[in-house]
């Protein structure tokens, strides 16, 4: 049975060109604005770093140099524009795709790999954003990639693996999930009676050198080599996203049910299911590159599933779908490795049908009808063994949510309308009165109006209404971006307080309503 959709099915160049073109097009046309959240910090930190004004402090984001230094460089060289700066995410994805295709065996379809790597909706969503997770995608992939060459080029393989772990840690601490990777790899090599001791010797020496340099920096600067660890501990405080403070039953639910619900709801389930045939193949015959990528997926999944965010007490990690995008390249590679396996085994197909049906059942319980249809379509793919051009049918199914997400986010956010309306209001020469805005808009003011202190000073957060109400002039303005209903629903409390204030102490002079924006001019009573 053919496993690729073209006659020249094993040539990765065409597949890479198609994947790169798709990612580039998505980066250009799929931009839906900033998230008004952590990306604001990374954008500003990168800008300050290259201006020479960035300060390292106890806030654990400040030592994520791998996240904001490349982003800041893009802004410094090109333009401090969120879309332009997110070019670093595109380069990370392209580099990752290049690594994957470089070590894909010639008897596996590069098109299958490209389809599954380039279409996961959360991976694509953060393609146009400035977050450490999109850069970590590359470093995570470089770990198993480097390990594959441990016999052929032990020094370079060790350098690549240690560099990936080190620079990955400088980007985001999630890379620690792969800390056990070299240890487990050594155990498997020892079991096969063929460990390359030169590789592991280089690995230990470089790991010690990189680690000692890192700890020495904090020792010299802050007087404590474990300063970074302490800041991490402090950064993972008790909140609505923690479990340790909510009882044993909640922790048990997090360790059993919630991961499955998250993988299904956030569209990672099919990637997990279709990667399983590669694991079946590994059980029968271990070998590169499936072994290294299988081991990496095991480390990552174990870390996401059970690792604690705190060393003082057990608190499982909150499964933010953004964090999970580092799984995509590893799983996509395994999907391509096992693509022919499930097509040739009725037993494996039945197991996969059951697991996909389980995902459909979960979506039914959640009344997520789009996910029901998306996953159910793959039941047909699995059951229809002789489906013509199966790979292209799968590609079409995977592309539908990828394209739909652009339309959905555009409608939901209406970012161009918001930005144009806010800039028009701030730049109104006939009215420079203060503007009460959403808290997340105020938080992002330095990104929305870079190097424009006067524009930034006009914006006042509605959460500070009690402290600024007495300072408001006779006439003032209100600007509400109703994207808060989706992204920051807790702001409704502040919106309600604002409405009470306006109804009691002000009268409406003029108003204008758009698709997602409401603007009003008020006069004090």
N, C-alpha and C positions, 0 to 999 in steps of 0.2 A: 504494500500500500504506500503511495507517495506521501511524504510528510512535508512537502513544500508546494507553494502555489505556482511556481514557475519552473520552466525547464532548466534554467541555470539556478537551481534552488539553493545551492550551497555557496553562492558568491555573496559575501556579506556587504560588499561595497554598495550595491543597489539598495539593500535593506537599510544600511546606515544613511544613505543619501535621503531615502524616503522618510526615515524616522527623524533625521535632523531637520528636513524641510517642514515636517508636521510640527515639531516642537517650536521651530522658529515662527511659523505662522500662528501657532497658539500663543506664543509670547507676544507677538505683535497685536493680534486681534482679541486675545482673551483677557487683557488687562482690565480689571474692574476696580482699580483704586487701592488705597492702603486699607489695612484692617483696623486702623485706629487703636492698635494694641501694642504688643511687644515690638512689632516692626518699626514703630516710631522710635523706640529706644535705639535699635540697631542702626537705623538711618542716621540719627543724630550723633551717636557714638562714633560711627565711621567718619562722619564729617569733622567732628572735633579732633579725632585722632590725627588726621592728615593736616589739620590746622595747628596741631601741637598743643591743644587745650584739653585733651581727654585726661580725666583723672581716674586712676584705679582705686577703688574703695571696697568696702565690705559687701556691696551689692554684687551678687554672683554673676550677673550679666556683664559686669564691667571687665571681667577676666576672660570673656569669650572672644578673644582676639580673632580667632579663626572665623567668627561670624561677621564682625563689623569692620575689620581691617580691609578685606577684599572689597566689601561693599563700599566703604569709604573711598578706596582707590578708584573704583569705577565712577563715583560721583565727582572726585577730584579731577580725573582725567577728562570726563565727558560732560556731565551736568548733574547737579544735585536735584534730580527729579526721580521720584520713587520708581517709575517705570524704567527709566534708564539704568538706575542703580541695580535693579533686579536682573540685569544682564548677567550678573555673577551666578544666579540660579540657572539660567539657560546654559552657561558654560559648564556648570557642574553636571547637569543632565547629559549634555553632549559628551563630556569626558567619560561619564559613567557608561553610556551606550557604547562608546568606543572600546572601553575595557571589556565589556561583556561580549561584544562581537569578536574581539581579538582572541579570546580563549574558547569560544564556542566550537565544539568539534565539527569537522567538515560534514559529517553525516547527520547533523541536526539543522533544522531550518532556521536561518537567521530572521526570516519574516515572522515566525511565531514569537521569537524573542522580542522583536520590535513592537509587534501588536500588543503584547502583554505589558511591556515596559512603558510604552508611550500613552496609554489610555486610562490609567487609574485616575479617577476624578480628583482625589486629594493631591496626588502627585502633581497633576496639571494645575490645580488651583494655586499651589505655592510656587509654581514656575515663575509667576509674575510678581512674587512677593520677596521681601528681604527678611528671611528667617534662617536661623542656623540649620534647621532640619533639611532644607533644600541643598545646602552645601555638604551636610553630613552624608547625604546619599552617595556622594563620590568616595568619601573616606571609608565608609562601610564596605563599599564594593572593592576598594583597593586591598582590603585585608585578605579575603580569600583569593583574589586575583594574584597577589604577591606570593602567597603560600604555594600556589601551583608550580612555581619555578624553583622550589627549594632544593631540588636535585640538580637541575640544570645550571642555575645561577644562584648558589647559596648566599653569597654576600649581598647581591642586589635584591634578592627575595627578602632577606632579613631586614635590609634597609627600607624596602617598600612597606613591609608589614609594621615595623616599629614606627615609621613615619606616619602611616595611616592612623595608628592608634594614638600617637602623640598629637598630631595636628587635628585629628578628630576630636580629641579631648579638649583642645584649645577652642574648638568650634562649639561643641556641646557634650555634656557628660554622658549622654546616652551611649556613646561608644564603649563605655565600661562593660556593656553587655557582652562585648566581644573579648574582654580581658581573659576569659577562660579558653578562648579559641586556640592559642598556641599550645597551651597545656594539654587540651584534649587531642590536638593534632599529634603531639609527641606520643601520647598514650597509644593512639591508633597506629602510628608508625612503628612504635616499639612492639606492638602486638603482631605486626606484619614482619617484624625482625629486619626492618630496613630504615631506621632513622638516620638522617643525614646529620651527623654530629657537628659538622662545620656550620651548617645552617643554624642549629640551635645554639651553638657557641656564639656566633655573631649576634643572634637574637638576644641572648642574655647580656652580652657586652653593650650592645646599642641601647637596649632597654634600660640598663643601669645608667648609662651616660645621659640619655634623654631625661630620665626620671630625676637623677641627681641635679641636673641643670635646672629643671623646673622647680624642685623643692628649694634649691639654693636661692633662686630669685625671690621667693616669698620670705625666706629666712633673712636675706639681706635687706629687703624693702620693708618688711613688717615685723621682723624679729621672731617669726614663727613659720617653720617650714610647712606646717599643716594649716596655715591661714586659709588657703583655698577650700579645704575640706570643711572648715568651720563656717565659712560663708555659704557654702552649699547647704549645710545643715540648717542655717538660719533662713535661707531662701525657701526651704520647703516647710513652711509653717502650717499650723492647723488651720484648715479652711473648709469651705463646702466641697472641695475636691479631695479631701483626705478621708481615710477610713478608720484609722486607729482610734479616733475620738468617738466613733459611732457604734462601737460594740462588736462582739465576736460574730454575730449573725451577719452583719453588714460586710465584715471582712470575708467570711465564708462565701457570701453571695458574690463578692468581687472576684474570688479565686475560682469560682465554678461557673456561674451563669453569665455574669457581666462580660467577660472577654468574648464569649460566643456572640452575645447580643451586639457588642460593639463591632466585631468583625463583619457581621451580617449587615447591620444598619449602615456602616460606613463603607461598604462595598469592597471589603478585603476578603470576604469569604471565598469567592470563586478563585482568587489567586491561591489561597491555601489549598483548596480542594484539587485544583489542577496541578499543583506542585507535588501532590502525594505519589503519583506514579514514579517520579524520580527517586523517591525514598524506597519504593518497592524494588526498583532496579538496583539501588545501592545495597539493599539487604542481600541480594543475590551475588552482586559483584561490586566491590568497592574499587574506585579508581578516580583519577582526576579527569575533569574538573568537578564532577558531581560531588565527590567526597568533601572538598573544601567548601563548596557552596551549601551543601546539605548541613555541614557542621556549623557554618555561619548562621543559617536559618534556625537551627536548634538553639544556639546561644541567644539569638535575638528574641525568639519566641518565649524562651524561658525567662529572659530578663523582663520583657513586657508583661508576662503573665504573673510572675511571682516576686520580682525584686522589690525591696523596700527602698523608700526615699529617705529613710532616716536610720542611722546606726544605733541610736539610743532606744528606739522602739520599732516594732514592725508595722510598717504602713505601706501597703502595696501601691504601686504607681498608678496614678489616674491615667486611663487610656485615652489620651487626647488623639483624635484621628490625624492631626498634623504630625505627631511624633512617629506614627506608624508608617509614614511614607518611606522610611529607610528600609522597610521590608520589601518594597516593590521590586527593586532590581534583583535582589537575591531570589525572590519567588519567581519572577519572570524568567530568570535563567533556568531554574529548576523545571518550570513549565515546559520550556523548550527542550530540556534534556529528556523529559518523560513523555513527550507528545506522542511518539509512536507506540509507547508501551500500553497506554490505555486503549488505543485503537485495536490492538491485537489481543487483548485479554477481556473476555466477557466478565470474568469475576471482578476485575478492577473497575470496569465500567459500571457494574451494578453497585459497587461500594460508592462510587462517585455520584451516581444518580441518587442514592440514599442521602448522602451528605448535602447535595444541592437541594434536594427536596426538604431536608431539615432547615436549610436557609430560607426556602420559600415559606415553610410553616412559621418560622420566626417572624418574617416580614408580614405574614397574614395576621399574626397576633398583634403586631405593631401597627397594623392597618396602613402599611407603607406599600401602596399599590404599584408604584413605579418599580420598587425593588422586587416585588412579587413577579411582575412581568419580565424584568431583566433576568432574574435568576431562573425562572421557569423556562425561558427560551434555551438555556443551556442544558436542560433536561432533554430537549429535542435533539440538540447537537450530540449528546452522548448516546442516545438511543438510535439515531439514524446513522448507522455505521457507514453506509455507502453514500452519504451525502456528497454530491459533486462540489468540488472546490471548497472543502470544509474550512480550510484555513481562512479563506476570504469571507466566508459566512460568519466565522467567529470575529474576524476583524470588524465587520460591519456592526455586529452586535455590541462590540466593545466601544466602537466610535459613537454610537447613538447617545449614551449618557455623557460622553466627553463633550460632544457638541451641544447637547441639551443644557449642560451645566453653564456654558457661556451665556446662552440665552436667559437661563433662570437667574444667574447672578446679575446680569445686566438689568433685568426687570426689577429684581429685588432691591438692588442697591442704587441704581440710577446715579452712579457716581459723577459722570460729566455734568448732569443737571445740578447736583448738589454743589460741585466745585464752582461752576459758573455763577450760580445764584449767590454763593457766599462771597466770591470775589467781587461781584457786582455790588453787593451790600456794603462790604468793607471799603470798596473804592468809590463809593458815592460821594462826590465832592460837596453836594448840598446838604449832606447829613453825616456828621462824624460822631454821632452820639453812641454810647456804649451798646453792645449787642449781647443779650443773654442767649447762650447757645448750649447745646447738649454737652455733657461733661466730657464725652469721648472726643468731641470736636475741639473743645478747649485743650484737652490733653495733646492733641495732634497739631496745635497751632504753629509750632516751629517748622513742621514739615509742610503744612499747607501754605504758609507764608514765610519761607526762608529769608533770613536777612532783612526782614521788614518788621522792626520792633513796633512801629506805630500801628500797623495792622493787627499784630498779635495783641497789643494792649487793649484794643477795642473789644476783644472777646472775653466775656465773663461766664464762668460755669454756673449752671442753674443750681448745682448742689450747694453753692455758696450764697444762695439768695438771702438767707437770714443775715449774713454779715455785710452784704453789699446793698441791701434794699434802701437803707438810710442814706447811702452815698449816690444813689441814682439821680441824675439830673431831672429836670422837669419833663423832658422828652427822652425816651430811650426806645430801643428796638429789641425784638425777640426773633430768633431764628431757630426753628426746630426741624431737624432732619429725622424723619420717622423710621429710618433704618434701625434706630434704637430698639424698636419693637421686636426685631429679629435677633440682633446681636447683643443688645444690652437691655433686656426687658426690665431689669431692676431700676432703671432710670424712670420708670413710670411713677414711682413715688415722688421724685423730684418734679416731674411734669405736673402731677396733681397739685403739689404745693405751689407751683408757679401759677397754675390756673386760678387757685384760690386767691393768691396775691393780686393777680391782674383784675379779677372780678371785683375785689374789694377796694383796691387802692389806685387803680388806673382805668383809663378809658381808651378804647381803640380809636385811632385816628385813621389808619389805613392798613390794609392787609392784602397779601397776594399768596395764592396757593398753587403749588405745582404738583407733579406726580408724587414726589417724595419729600417735598420741602414746603414748609409754611413760614411766611415772614409777616411780621406785624410791627407797626409803629404805634407806640402808646404815649399818653400824656398823664402825668401824675394828677390825681384828683385834689 
